[in-house]
Amino acid sequence: MSAELVRIAVIGAGDLQAKAFLDALKEGGCTAAQVIPMGAQLGAVELDISEDTTAEVFLPLEKEHLDGSHWVVLFSRDGQAREAVRKWILGGGPILLDMAAETDSASGWLDPLSSKVQEVGEGGLSFPEAHAVYVSRILGHLSGRMLGPLSAQLMLPASRFGEQGVLELYQQAVSLLTFKPAPTEVLTRQTAFNCWPEPGAGGADLFPAQVRSLAALPQLRASCVALQTGSFHSTALSITLEMSEATEAGTALSEALAGDETFRTWTGETWPSVMDVAGEDRPVVAVSALDPLTLWIWIVFDNAKAGKGALAARWLMGQPR
């Protein structure tokens, strides 16, 4: 895709993943003139006030502001806004890239790591969760070795609540260390120094279907349990998978991942933590055989630099127009 030609409308530009998307576009060479940041709801001018008190104004979500755009990237989860956007671009015009899709489009889930040309249906493209993208990529290196079900534990950061969630987590930590009540307006409960199950959160409910689609393994039995943790931005994913010979498969997978530029090779003496990937634009993967038939895969990545928004921007910058 030529960065000089493409105009991108971003709907729901105040979303934290939308900000990551915009940052990655800028790093890739897109100029401000090519991006149309818009609000998440119909008709209203929206202000985004950052922690440093600077403010950014987003255009109201109106059809006229989509004129001339090649792509419409939809981060908004507002039902009315989503319905209106789909009607506006139905039958031609810009291509919809749905970043908040809860079901796949007629074209299936988009694989941002695939070199294959993605067919675009009338409903546009549905972008999967980053953890499903990375797991499906890893499974591609295990072709023919898997025997049984895939079980995943997804550890979610406070950033899934947006910038205010990250700020409140910091405030909670400070409050607890100074023996004061922790604020819970955004995170709903004490998250600092804590964790608990959150069934279905963070895309965990979409994980099995997305992995089966992206990995082209329609019969794969997969499950995912989400846990809310006290991490600020980084996500962790623990996978166990039944293999025909786990030690051999683990060695082969480690070698394959070392040659896959999607991932960063981990050379530390201990297992990588969420702190080890802060600021990194690629996930880190570690692999070990738990027993002769069970492979353990540990994935950590910075949700701001290697999450859904950044992945989408890099994919979009590589598209022809």
Helices and strands as residue ranges (DSSP letters): E 8-11, H 16-27, G 32-34, E 35-42, E 46-49, E 55-61, G 63-66, E 71-74, H 79-89, E 95-98, E 125-126, H 130-140, E 146-156, G 158-161, H 163-177, E 196-197, G 201-203, H 207-214, E 222-228, E 234-243, H 246-258, G 274-277, E 284-291, E 294-302, H 308-317
